[in-house]
Amino acid sequence: MRNYYDEFKDLTTDKMAQSIENMTYAYKQTRVPKKHYKKLLTKPIEELISDSISINLINTYFQTLQTLQKENEKWFVQALICLELGIKPSSIKSSEHQALELTYANMIGGKLSLINPQLVATFKEINETDIHK
């Protein structure tokens, strides 16, 4: 017994895109133009693989950072501050070490954040709008 997939895979790119648009609309009348699907269907496979690899690497970094943060949050935060400011812990000055300690102490009180609020706002704005499309 043939199913829709068997028919779908024999369609032209243009007809596939139209079919996907129709299926998307059938779900809560969601409108996504055919040209969007056609663009994705004609994207070089290398680009798709590259995107997938990128996400996997980001996930690896995320998991590593998350583990380090759980092991010792204070040292994790201080290492990030050093990284951001270009301070090498192997040659840190006493004043810089004291500044790291006090900065972390202020963060605990909720006075500081590691992430620039403007960066967070930009991410949220892009994520919630169509600016990136």
TIRO-2110 file (N, C-alpha, C; in Angstrom, 1 decimal):
// TIRO-2110
0.8, -1.2, 0.0, N, 1, A
0.0, 0.0, 0.0, CA, 1, A
0.9, 1.3, 0.0, C, 1, A
0.7, 2.1, -1.0, N, 2, A
1.5, 3.3, -1.1, CA, 2, A
0.9, 4.4, -0.1, C, 2, A
1.8, 5.2, 0.4, N, 3, A
1.3, 6.2, 1.3, CA, 3, A
1.7, 7.6, 0.7, C, 3, A
1.4, 8.7, 1.4, N, 4, A
1.7, 10.0, 0.9, CA, 4, A
3.2, 10.2, 0.6, C, 4, A
4.0, 9.7, 1.5, N, 5, A
5.4, 9.9, 1.4, CA, 5, A
5.9, 9.3, 0.0, C, 5, A
5.4, 8.2, -0.3, N, 6, A
5.8, 7.5, -1.6, CA, 6, A
5.5, 8.5, -2.8, C, 6, A
4.4, 9.1, -2.7, N, 7, A
4.0, 10.1, -3.8, CA, 7, A
4.9, 11.4, -3.7, C, 7, A
5.1, 11.8, -2.4, N, 8, A
5.7, 13.1, -2.2, CA, 8, A
7.2, 13.1, -2.7, C, 8, A
7.9, 12.0, -2.5, N, 9, A
9.3, 12.0, -2.8, CA, 9, A
9.5, 12.1, -4.3, C, 9, A
8.5, 11.8, -5.1, N, 10, A
8.6, 11.9, -6.6, CA, 10, A
8.2, 13.2, -7.1, C, 10, A
7.7, 14.1, -6.3, N, 11, A
7.3, 15.5, -6.7, CA, 11, A
8.5, 16.3, -7.1, C, 11, A
8.3, 17.4, -7.9, N, 12, A
9.3, 18.4, -8.2, CA, 12, A
9.5, 19.2, -6.9, C, 12, A
10.6, 20.0, -6.9, N, 13, A
10.8, 20.8, -5.7, CA, 13, A
9.7, 21.8, -5.5, C, 13, A
9.2, 22.4, -6.6, N, 14, A
8.2, 23.4, -6.5, CA, 14, A
6.9, 22.8, -6.0, C, 14, A
6.6, 21.6, -6.4, N, 15, A
5.3, 20.9, -5.9, CA, 15, A
5.5, 20.4, -4.5, C, 15, A
6.7, 20.0, -4.2, N, 16, A
7.0, 19.6, -2.8, CA, 16, A
6.7, 20.8, -1.8, C, 16, A
7.3, 22.0, -2.2, N, 17, A
7.1, 23.2, -1.4, CA, 17, A
5.7, 23.5, -1.3, C, 17, A
4.9, 23.4, -2.4, N, 18, A
3.5, 23.7, -2.3, CA, 18, A
2.8, 22.8, -1.4, C, 18, A
3.1, 21.5, -1.5, N, 19, A
2.5, 20.5, -0.7, CA, 19, A
2.8, 20.7, 0.8, C, 19, A
4.0, 21.1, 1.1, N, 20, A
4.4, 21.4, 2.5, CA, 20, A
3.6, 22.6, 3.0, C, 20, A
3.5, 23.6, 2.2, N, 21, A
2.7, 24.8, 2.6, CA, 21, A
1.3, 24.4, 2.9, C, 21, A
0.7, 23.5, 2.1, N, 22, A
-0.6, 23.1, 2.3, CA, 22, A
-0.8, 22.3, 3.6, C, 22, A
0.2, 21.4, 3.9, N, 23, A
0.2, 20.6, 5.1, CA, 23, A
0.3, 21.6, 6.3, C, 23, A
1.2, 22.6, 6.2, N, 24, A
1.4, 23.5, 7.3, CA, 24, A
0.1, 24.3, 7.6, C, 24, A
-0.6, 24.7, 6.5, N, 25, A
-1.8, 25.4, 6.7, CA, 25, A
-2.9, 24.6, 7.3, C, 25, A
-2.9, 23.3, 7.0, N, 26, A
-3.8, 22.3, 7.6, CA, 26, A
-3.7, 22.3, 9.1, C, 26, A
-2.5, 22.6, 9.7, N, 27, A
-2.3, 22.6, 11.1, CA, 27, A
-2.6, 24.0, 11.6, C, 27, A
-3.8, 24.2, 12.2, N, 28, A
-4.2, 25.4, 12.8, CA, 28, A
-4.1, 26.6, 11.9, C, 28, A
-4.3, 26.4, 10.6, N, 29, A
-4.3, 27.4, 9.6, CA, 29, A
-3.0, 28.3, 9.7, C, 29, A
-1.9, 27.6, 9.9, N, 30, A
-0.6, 28.3, 9.9, CA, 30, A
-0.1, 28.6, 8.5, C, 30, A
0.1, 29.9, 8.3, N, 31, A
0.6, 30.3, 6.9, CA, 31, A
2.1, 30.4, 6.9, C, 31, A
2.7, 29.6, 6.0, N, 32, A
4.1, 29.7, 5.7, CA, 32, A
4.2, 29.7, 4.2, C, 32, A
4.8, 30.7, 3.6, N, 33, A
4.8, 30.7, 2.1, CA, 33, A
5.6, 29.6, 1.5, C, 33, A
5.2, 29.2, 0.3, N, 34, A
5.8, 28.2, -0.5, CA, 34, A
7.3, 28.5, -0.7, C, 34, A
7.6, 29.7, -0.9, N, 35, A
9.0, 30.1, -1.2, CA, 35, A
10.0, 29.8, -0.1, C, 35, A
9.5, 29.8, 1.1, N, 36, A
10.3, 29.4, 2.3, CA, 36, A
10.7, 28.0, 2.2, C, 36, A
9.7, 27.1, 1.9, N, 37, A
10.0, 25.7, 1.8, CA, 37, A
10.9, 25.4, 0.6, C, 37, A
10.6, 26.1, -0.5, N, 38, A
11.4, 25.9, -1.7, CA, 38, A
12.9, 26.2, -1.4, C, 38, A
13.1, 27.3, -0.7, N, 39, A
14.5, 27.7, -0.4, CA, 39, A
15.2, 26.7, 0.5, C, 39, A
14.4, 26.1, 1.4, N, 40, A
15.0, 25.1, 2.3, CA, 40, A
15.3, 23.8, 1.5, C, 40, A
14.4, 23.4, 0.6, N, 41, A
14.5, 22.2, -0.2, CA, 41, A
15.7, 22.3, -1.2, C, 41, A
16.0, 23.5, -1.6, N, 42, A
17.1, 23.6, -2.6, CA, 42, A
18.4, 24.0, -1.9, C, 42, A
18.5, 24.1, -0.6, N, 43, A
19.7, 24.4, 0.2, CA, 43, A
20.7, 23.3, 0.0, C, 43, A
21.9, 23.7, -0.3, N, 44, A
23.0, 22.6, -0.4, CA, 44, A
23.1, 21.8, 0.9, C, 44, A
23.2, 20.5, 0.7, N, 45, A
23.3, 19.6, 1.8, CA, 45, A
24.5, 19.9, 2.8, C, 45, A
25.5, 20.5, 2.2, N, 46, A
26.7, 20.9, 3.0, CA, 46, A
26.3, 21.9, 4.1, C, 46, A
25.4, 22.8, 3.7, N, 47, A
24.9, 23.9, 4.6, CA, 47, A
24.1, 23.3, 5.7, C, 47, A
23.2, 22.3, 5.4, N, 48, A
22.4, 21.7, 6.4, CA, 48, A
23.3, 20.9, 7.4, C, 48, A
24.3, 20.2, 6.8, N, 49, A
25.2, 19.4, 7.7, CA, 49, A
26.0, 20.4, 8.6, C, 49, A
26.4, 21.5, 8.0, N, 50, A
27.2, 22.5, 8.8, CA, 50, A
26.4, 23.0, 9.9, C, 50, A
25.1, 23.3, 9.7, N, 51, A
24.2, 23.8, 10.8, CA, 51, A
24.1, 22.8, 11.9, C, 51, A
23.9, 21.5, 11.5, N, 52, A
23.8, 20.4, 12.5, CA, 52, A
25.0, 20.3, 13.3, C, 52, A
26.2, 20.3, 12.6, N, 53, A
27.5, 20.2, 13.3, CA, 53, A
27.6, 21.3, 14.3, C, 53, A
27.3, 22.5, 13.9, N, 54, A
27.4, 23.7, 14.7, CA, 54, A
26.6, 23.6, 16.0, C, 54, A
25.3, 23.1, 15.8, N, 55, A
24.5, 22.9, 17.0, CA, 55, A
25.1, 21.9, 17.9, C, 55, A
25.6, 20.8, 17.4, N, 56, A
26.2, 19.7, 18.2, CA, 56, A
27.4, 20.2, 19.0, C, 56, A
28.2, 21.1, 18.3, N, 57, A
29.4, 21.6, 19.0, CA, 57, A
29.0, 22.6, 20.1, C, 57, A
28.0, 23.4, 19.8, N, 58, A
27.5, 24.4, 20.8, CA, 58, A
27.0, 23.6, 22.0, C, 58, A
26.3, 22.5, 21.7, N, 59, A
25.8, 21.6, 22.8, CA, 59, A
26.9, 21.0, 23.6, C, 59, A
28.0, 20.6, 23.0, N, 60, A
29.2, 20.1, 23.7, CA, 60, A
29.8, 21.2, 24.6, C, 60, A
29.9, 22.4, 24.1, N, 61, A
30.4, 23.5, 24.9, CA, 61, A
29.5, 23.8, 26.1, C, 61, A
28.2, 23.8, 25.8, N, 62, A
27.2, 24.1, 26.8, CA, 62, A
27.3, 23.1, 27.9, C, 62, A
27.4, 21.8, 27.6, N, 63, A
27.4, 20.7, 28.6, CA, 63, A
28.7, 20.8, 29.4, C, 63, A
29.8, 21.2, 28.8, N, 64, A
31.1, 21.3, 29.5, CA, 64, A
31.0, 22.5, 30.4, C, 64, A
30.5, 23.6, 30.0, N, 65, A
30.3, 24.8, 30.8, CA, 65, A
29.4, 24.5, 32.0, C, 65, A
28.3, 23.8, 31.7, N, 66, A
27.3, 23.5, 32.7, CA, 66, A
27.9, 22.6, 33.8, C, 66, A
28.8, 21.7, 33.4, N, 67, A
29.4, 20.8, 34.4, CA, 67, A
30.4, 21.6, 35.2, C, 67, A
31.2, 22.5, 34.6, N, 68, A
32.1, 23.3, 35.3, CA, 68, A
31.4, 24.2, 36.3, C, 68, A
30.3, 24.8, 35.9, N, 69, A
29.5, 25.7, 36.8, CA, 69, A
29.0, 24.9, 38.0, C, 69, A
28.5, 23.7, 37.8, N, 70, A
28.0, 22.9, 38.9, CA, 70, A
29.1, 22.4, 39.8, C, 70, A
30.3, 22.2, 39.3, N, 71, A
31.4, 21.7, 40.2, CA, 71, A
31.9, 22.8, 41.1, C, 71, A
32.0, 24.1, 40.6, N, 72, A
32.5, 25.2, 41.4, CA, 72, A
32.1, 26.5, 40.8, C, 72, A
30.9, 27.0, 41.1, N, 73, A
30.3, 28.2, 40.5, CA, 73, A
31.3, 29.4, 40.6, C, 73, A
31.9, 29.5, 41.8, N, 74, A
32.7, 30.7, 42.0, CA, 74, A
33.9, 30.7, 41.0, C, 74, A
34.6, 29.6, 40.9, N, 75, A
35.8, 29.5, 40.0, CA, 75, A
35.3, 29.6, 38.6, C, 75, A
34.2, 29.1, 38.3, N, 76, A
33.6, 29.2, 36.9, CA, 76, A
33.4, 30.6, 36.5, C, 76, A
32.7, 31.3, 37.4, N, 77, A
32.4, 32.8, 37.1, CA, 77, A
33.7, 33.6, 37.1, C, 77, A
34.6, 33.3, 38.0, N, 78, A
35.9, 34.1, 38.0, CA, 78, A
36.7, 33.8, 36.7, C, 78, A
36.7, 32.5, 36.2, N, 79, A
37.4, 32.2, 35.0, CA, 79, A
36.8, 32.9, 33.8, C, 79, A
35.5, 33.0, 33.8, N, 80, A
34.8, 33.7, 32.7, CA, 80, A
35.2, 35.2, 32.7, C, 80, A
35.2, 35.8, 33.9, N, 81, A
35.6, 37.2, 34.0, CA, 81, A
37.0, 37.4, 33.5, C, 81, A
37.9, 36.5, 33.9, N, 82, A
39.3, 36.5, 33.4, CA, 82, A
39.3, 36.4, 31.9, C, 82, A
38.6, 35.5, 31.4, N, 83, A
38.5, 35.3, 29.9, CA, 83, A
38.1, 36.6, 29.2, C, 83, A
37.0, 37.2, 29.7, N, 84, A
36.4, 38.4, 29.1, CA, 84, A
37.4, 39.6, 29.2, C, 84, A
38.1, 39.7, 30.3, N, 85, A
39.0, 40.8, 30.5, CA, 85, A
40.4, 40.6, 30.0, C, 85, A
40.7, 39.3, 29.5, N, 86, A
42.0, 39.0, 29.1, CA, 86, A
43.1, 38.9, 30.2, C, 86, A
42.6, 38.5, 31.3, N, 87, A
43.5, 38.3, 32.5, CA, 87, A
43.9, 36.8, 32.5, C, 87, A
45.2, 36.5, 32.5, N, 88, A
45.7, 35.1, 32.6, CA, 88, A
45.8, 34.8, 34.1, C, 88, A
45.1, 33.8, 34.6, N, 89, A
45.2, 33.5, 36.0, CA, 89, A
46.6, 33.1, 36.4, C, 89, A
47.4, 32.6, 35.5, N, 90, A
48.7, 32.2, 35.9, CA, 90, A
49.6, 33.4, 36.2, C, 90, A
49.2, 34.5, 35.7, N, 91, A
50.1, 35.7, 36.0, CA, 91, A
49.2, 36.9, 36.6, C, 91, A
48.2, 36.5, 37.3, N, 92, A
47.2, 37.5, 37.9, CA, 92, A
47.9, 38.3, 39.0, C, 92, A
47.6, 39.6, 39.0, N, 93, A
48.1, 40.5, 40.1, CA, 93, A
47.2, 40.4, 41.3, C, 93, A
47.8, 40.7, 42.4, N, 94, A
47.0, 40.6, 43.7, CA, 94, A
45.8, 41.5, 43.6, C, 94, A
45.9, 42.7, 43.0, N, 95, A
44.7, 43.6, 43.0, CA, 95, A
43.6, 43.0, 42.1, C, 95, A
44.1, 42.3, 41.0, N, 96, A
43.1, 41.7, 40.1, CA, 96, A
42.4, 40.5, 40.8, C, 96, A
43.1, 39.7, 41.6, N, 97, A
42.6, 38.6, 42.3, CA, 97, A
41.5, 39.1, 43.3, C, 97, A
41.9, 40.2, 44.0, N, 98, A
41.0, 40.7, 45.0, CA, 98, A
39.7, 41.3, 44.3, C, 98, A
39.9, 41.9, 43.1, N, 99, A
38.8, 42.4, 42.3, CA, 99, A
37.9, 41.2, 41.9, C, 99, A
38.4, 40.1, 41.5, N, 100, A
37.7, 38.9, 41.2, CA, 100, A
36.8, 38.4, 42.4, C, 100, A
37.5, 38.4, 43.5, N, 101, A
36.8, 37.9, 44.8, CA, 101, A
35.6, 38.9, 45.1, C, 101, A
35.8, 40.2, 45.0, N, 102, A
34.8, 41.1, 45.4, CA, 102, A
33.7, 41.1, 44.3, C, 102, A
34.1, 41.0, 43.1, N, 103, A
33.1, 41.0, 42.0, CA, 103, A
32.1, 39.8, 42.2, C, 103, A
32.7, 38.6, 42.5, N, 104, A
31.9, 37.4, 42.7, CA, 104, A
31.0, 37.6, 44.0, C, 104, A
31.5, 38.2, 45.0, N, 105, A
30.8, 38.5, 46.2, CA, 105, A
29.6, 39.4, 45.9, C, 105, A
29.8, 40.4, 45.0, N, 106, A
28.7, 41.3, 44.6, CA, 106, A
27.6, 40.5, 43.8, C, 106, A
28.1, 39.6, 43.0, N, 107, A
27.2, 38.8, 42.1, CA, 107, A
26.3, 38.0, 43.0, C, 107, A
26.8, 37.4, 44.0, N, 108, A
26.0, 36.6, 44.9, CA, 108, A
24.8, 37.3, 45.5, C, 108, A
25.0, 38.6, 45.8, N, 109, A
24.0, 39.4, 46.3, CA, 109, A
23.0, 39.9, 45.2, C, 109, A
23.1, 39.4, 44.0, N, 110, A
22.2, 39.7, 43.0, CA, 110, A
22.5, 41.1, 42.4, C, 110, A
23.6, 41.7, 42.7, N, 111, A
23.9, 43.0, 42.2, CA, 111, A
24.4, 43.0, 40.8, C, 111, A
25.1, 41.9, 40.3, N, 112, A
25.7, 41.9, 39.0, CA, 112, A
25.3, 40.6, 38.3, C, 112, A
25.4, 40.7, 37.0, N, 113, A
25.1, 39.6, 36.1, CA, 113, A
26.3, 39.4, 35.2, C, 113, A
26.6, 38.2, 34.8, N, 114, A
27.7, 37.9, 33.8, CA, 114, A
27.3, 38.4, 32.4, C, 114, A
26.1, 38.3, 32.1, N, 115, A
25.7, 38.7, 30.7, CA, 115, A
25.2, 40.1, 30.7, C, 115, A
25.7, 40.8, 29.7, N, 116, A
25.2, 42.2, 29.5, CA, 116, A
23.7, 42.2, 29.2, C, 116, A
23.0, 43.0, 29.9, N, 117, A
21.5, 43.0, 29.7, CA, 117, A
21.1, 43.4, 28.3, C, 117, A
22.0, 44.2, 27.6, N, 118, A
21.7, 44.6, 26.2, CA, 118, A
21.8, 43.4, 25.3, C, 118, A
22.7, 42.5, 25.6, N, 119, A
22.8, 41.2, 24.8, CA, 119, A
21.6, 40.3, 25.0, C, 119, A
21.2, 40.2, 26.2, N, 120, A
19.9, 39.4, 26.5, CA, 120, A
18.7, 40.1, 25.8, C, 120, A
18.6, 41.4, 25.9, N, 121, A
17.5, 42.1, 25.2, CA, 121, A
17.5, 41.9, 23.7, C, 121, A
18.7, 41.9, 23.1, N, 122, A
18.9, 41.7, 21.7, CA, 122, A
18.5, 40.3, 21.3, C, 122, A
18.9, 39.3, 22.1, N, 123, A
18.6, 37.9, 21.8, CA, 123, A
17.1, 37.8, 21.9, C, 123, A
16.4, 38.3, 22.9, N, 124, A
15.0, 38.1, 23.0, CA, 124, A
14.2, 38.8, 21.9, C, 124, A
14.7, 40.0, 21.5, N, 125, A
14.0, 40.7, 20.4, CA, 125, A
14.1, 40.0, 19.1, C, 125, A
15.3, 39.5, 18.8, N, 126, A
15.5, 38.7, 17.6, CA, 126, A
14.7, 37.4, 17.6, C, 126, A
14.7, 36.8, 18.8, N, 127, A
14.0, 35.5, 18.9, CA, 127, A
12.5, 35.7, 18.8, C, 127, A
12.0, 36.8, 19.2, N, 128, A
10.5, 37.0, 19.3, CA, 128, A
10.0, 37.7, 18.0, C, 128, A
10.9, 38.2, 17.2, N, 129, A
10.4, 38.8, 15.9, CA, 129, A
10.9, 38.1, 14.7, C, 129, A
10.6, 38.7, 13.6, N, 130, A
11.1, 38.1, 12.3, CA, 130, A
12.3, 38.8, 11.8, C, 130, A
13.1, 39.5, 12.6, N, 131, A
14.2, 40.2, 12.2, CA, 131, A
15.3, 39.3, 11.5, C, 131, A
15.4, 38.1, 12.1, N, 132, A
16.5, 37.2, 11.6, CA, 132, A
16.1, 36.4, 10.4, C, 132, A
14.9, 36.6, 9.9, N, 133, A
14.4, 35.8, 8.7, CA, 133, A
14.6, 36.6, 7.4, C, 133, A
END
